Amino acid sequence: MTSAKITIERTQTPKSKPKDSSSLGFGNYYTDHMFIMDYDSGQGWHNPRITPYAPLSLDPAAMCLHYGQEVFEGMKAYRAPDGGAVLFRPDKNMARLNVSNRRLCIPEIDEEFAIEAIKQLVSIDKDWIPKGEGTSLYIRPFIIAVDPHIGVHPADHLLFIIILSPVGAYYPEGINPVRIYVERNFVRAVRGGMGYVKTAGNYAASLKAQDEADKQGYTQVLWLDGVERKYIEEVGTMNVFFKISGEIVTPALQGSILGGITRMSCIDLLRSWGYTVNERTLSLAEVEQAAENGNLEEAFGTGTAAVISPIGELKVEDKHLIINDNRIGEVAQRLYDTLTGIQNCRIPDPFGWVVRI
Ligand code: COI
């Protein structure tokens, strides 16, 4: 663990920033600086520094390139109306990063120090936080194993890096309903595997099905459990919620899906508004039945990148379940307005979620 001072080297060649915040897309631009810190066994995490954003030099045998010993986080900095910058529940992201670290045999980071590193980096690049509606500065902390060693074992040398990207909506649909393809052949994760942590392999496992969904005109894939292939899990870039006969249901965290920070915040908001929210097993059959009976009132996804994303259609083999007439549901809209209102400091933050930089 380090409490070392972060050294700062500013860029001499600042890049020009995207002019039109309405066409940022997601993950297309990176700011002028990045944070980097080394780990060596025996020495621990050391040499924290902010440097100009630049390519890394890695040995071709670096272990992360071969065995995927990597973890990451996704969080955002938002612009407040007074021009200041804020983070949303950064303690939860850093706690989750350590959950991922433990699963991947990566040495834990000092969570408070990591938040301080994020604050300093965002402060240096604060002019990159976009101003337009629905925009923010996406923060991507990640850790990679860099020992040049083609034997399979936990690494002794790692890098903790943080990069920043000004972003708009993750899905081209924005807050409009997305079409989701229910995957029946491939699975994303099983209990005991890595599905509950943020690591590259989970996303690599999703590409094949995502590609098929794309070809068929669907935005994302809804994953079923890896054993019985009956129960709803998550979308991969977001957790999912369904409103069935007034009850709001989201799959319980049982080891194969990610515990989203947006997911937990939505559960808190919904309960504070008096909704019944149950984290439980939910079968695809129950959702199909509810759709047939007219009881499937809403479906939406939640995630840092995706924010709140209403689901307008679920494709289950050759069936197309149209949800809420493919319109934005009342619950999804209220969650979106409240969450983004709190994140952008436009409305009060009764939960104390927002952290000023
Ligand atoms: C996030 O929501 O931050 C994610 O990590 C999802 C994604 C962009 C891979």
Residues whose N, C-alpha, C, O or C-beta is under 5 A from the ligand:
A	BS01	COI	G74 M75 T237 G303 T304 A305 A306
